[in-house]
Amino acid sequence: MARINLLPWREWERSRLRQRFLLSLVLSLVAGIVIIVWASFMVGGAMSIQQSHNAYLRQQLAQLDKKIASIKDLKKERESLLQRMRVIEKLEQSRSLVVHLFDQLTRTVPDSVYLTGLNNKDGELTIHGVAQSPAGVSSYMQNIAKSPWLSDPNLSVVRTQDKGKLSRSEFTVTTKLVQPSEKKGNGADGGGS
């Protein structure tokens, strides 16, 4: 049998495999470096894009905050204007109330009674007067109760003074000035005597 020496071929095959391994190792290392560099550029670009988006959003939020502040100012101004309008409407409504008040005062006062004073505080009237007799005060209270513009009469003070043949009663009545629609149980056309 012939003897073949395979040692040089094995050496040559090992060196070829070693070169192939080193070449694949170098190529893998280069590919890894390329991938890492590419990924870092991609991440840096994504971060840059995200930062520009964040800056844009911050800018838009600042503009929205300014708009919200101006809207709040407008709401305050609107509330102020609405409050003024309510005051004006209340004044317009109360303008006719004064006329009706004096009309009702003349309609409700009986012949034996005359008024000496009148105070109005937030729709509550305090009426001071003098009557020839307590019956005149009673009649006046009934007339106030029948009035569509006056309600809840309350007699707080009655003083009877006798001066010789003349007797007179000083009185104080509190009542409320109301719109006829607010008064329950009475029509708007009643005026008293």
C-alpha positions in Angstrom: 0.0 0.0 0.0 1.2 3.3 -0.9 1.7 5.8 1.8 0.4 9.3 1.1 1.5 12.1 3.3 -1.6 14.4 3.9 0.0 16.7 6.4 0.8 19.6 4.0 -2.8 19.4 2.6 -4.2 19.4 6.1 -2.0 22.4 7.0 -3.1 24.1 3.8 -6.8 23.4 4.6 -6.4 24.6 8.2 -4.9 27.8 7.0 -7.6 28.3 4.4 -10.3 27.7 7.1 -8.5 30.1 9.5 -8.3 32.8 6.7 -12.0 32.2 5.9 -12.9 32.5 9.6 -10.8 35.6 10.1 -12.3 37.1 6.9 -15.8 36.3 8.2 -14.9 37.7 11.6 -13.5 40.9 10.0 -16.6 41.2 7.8 -18.9 40.7 10.8 -17.0 43.3 12.7 -17.2 45.8 9.9 -20.9 45.0 9.4 -21.4 45.4 13.2 -19.6 48.8 13.1 -21.6 49.9 10.1 -24.9 48.8 11.8 -23.9 50.6 15.0 -22.9 53.8 13.1 -26.1 53.6 11.0 -28.2 53.0 14.1 -26.6 55.9 16.0 -27.3 58.2 13.0 -30.9 57.0 12.9 -31.4 57.4 16.6 -29.7 60.9 16.5 -31.9 61.9 13.5 -35.0 60.5 15.3 -34.0 62.4 18.4 -33.5 65.6 16.4 -36.9 65.2 14.7 -38.5 64.5 18.1 -36.8 67.6 19.6 -38.0 69.7 16.8 -41.6 68.3 17.3 -41.3 69.0 21.0 -40.1 72.6 20.3 -43.0 73.1 17.9 -45.5 71.7 20.5 -44.0 74.0 23.2 -44.5 76.9 20.8 -48.1 75.9 20.0 -48.8 75.4 23.7 -47.4 78.9 24.5 -49.7 80.3 21.8 -52.7 78.4 23.2 -51.9 79.6 26.8 -52.0 83.2 25.5 -55.3 82.5 23.8 -56.7 80.9 26.9 -55.6 83.9 28.9 -57.3 86.2 26.4 -60.4 84.0 26.5 -60.4 84.2 30.4 -60.1 88.0 30.1 -63.0 88.0 27.6 -65.1 85.9 29.9 -64.4 88.3 32.7 -65.3 91.2 30.5 -68.4 89.4 29.3 -69.5 88.7 32.9 -68.9 92.4 33.7 -71.0 93.4 30.7 -73.7 90.9 31.6 -73.8 92.3 35.2 -74.1 95.8 33.8 -76.9 94.7 31.5 -78.7 93.1 34.5 -78.4 96.3 36.4 -79.7 98.3 33.5 -82.6 95.9 33.0 -83.3 96.1 36.7 -83.3 99.9 36.6 -85.5 99.9 33.5 -88.0 97.6 35.3 -87.8 99.7 38.5 -88.4 102.9 36.6 -92.0 101.9 36.0 -92.2 100.5 39.6 -91.9 104.0 41.0 -94.8 105.2 39.0 -96.9 102.2 40.0 -95.8 102.7 43.6 -97.1 106.3 43.8 -100.2 105.3 41.9 -100.9 102.5 44.4 -100.1 104.8 47.4 -102.8 107.2 46.2 -105.2 104.4 45.5 -104.7 102.6 48.8 -104.8 105.5 51.2 -108.4 106.0 52.7 -109.8 109.5 53.2 -109.2 109.4 56.9 -105.5 108.7 56.5 -102.5 110.7 55.3 -98.9 109.7 54.9 -96.0 111.5 56.6 -93.1 109.5 55.3 -91.9 106.7 53.0 -88.7 104.8 52.8 -87.7 102.2 50.2 -84.9 99.8 50.9 -84.4 97.0 48.3 -88.1 96.8 47.6 -89.2 96.9 51.2 -91.3 99.9 52.0 -91.6 101.5 55.4 -94.7 103.8 55.4 -95.3 106.3 58.2 -98.7 108.0 58.5 -101.4 109.4 60.6 -105.1 108.2 60.7 -108.1 109.8 62.4 -108.9 106.4 64.0 -107.6 102.9 64.3 -110.3 101.9 61.8 -108.6 104.0 59.2 -105.3 102.1 59.8 -107.2 98.8 59.4 -108.8 100.0 56.2 -105.4 101.1 54.9 -103.9 97.6 55.7 -106.7 95.9 53.9 -106.2 98.1 50.8 -102.5 97.3 50.8 -103.3 93.6 50.9 -105.6 94.0 47.9 -103.1 96.0 45.9 -101.4 94.1 43.0 -98.1 96.1 43.5 -97.9 95.8 47.3 -97.8 92.6 49.4 -97.2 91.4 52.9 -98.4 94.4 54.9 -97.1 94.4 58.4 -98.2 97.0 61.0 -95.3 97.6 63.3 -96.2 100.7 65.3 -99.5 102.3 66.3 -99.7 105.1 68.7 -103.0 106.8 69.5 -102.8 110.4 70.7 -105.8 112.2 72.2 -105.7 116.0 71.9 -108.9 117.3 73.3 -111.7 116.3 71.0 -109.3 115.1 68.3 -107.9 111.6 68.4 -105.3 110.4 65.9 -103.3 107.3 65.4 -99.7 107.4 64.2 -98.7 104.2 62.5 -95.8 102.6 60.7 -96.5 99.9 58.1 -93.9 97.8 56.3 -94.8 96.2 52.9 -93.0 94.9 49.8 -93.1 96.3 46.4 -93.7 93.5 43.8 -94.6 93.0 40.2 -98.2 91.8 39.8 -96.9 88.6 38.2 -94.9 87.8 41.4 -97.9 88.2 43.7 -99.8 85.0 44.0 -103.6 84.8 44.2 -104.2 88.4 42.9 -104.9 89.6 39.4 -103.0 92.4 37.8 -106.0 94.6 37.3 -107.0 95.2 41.0 -106.1 98.6 42.3 -107.8 99.1 45.7 -109.9 102.0 46.7 
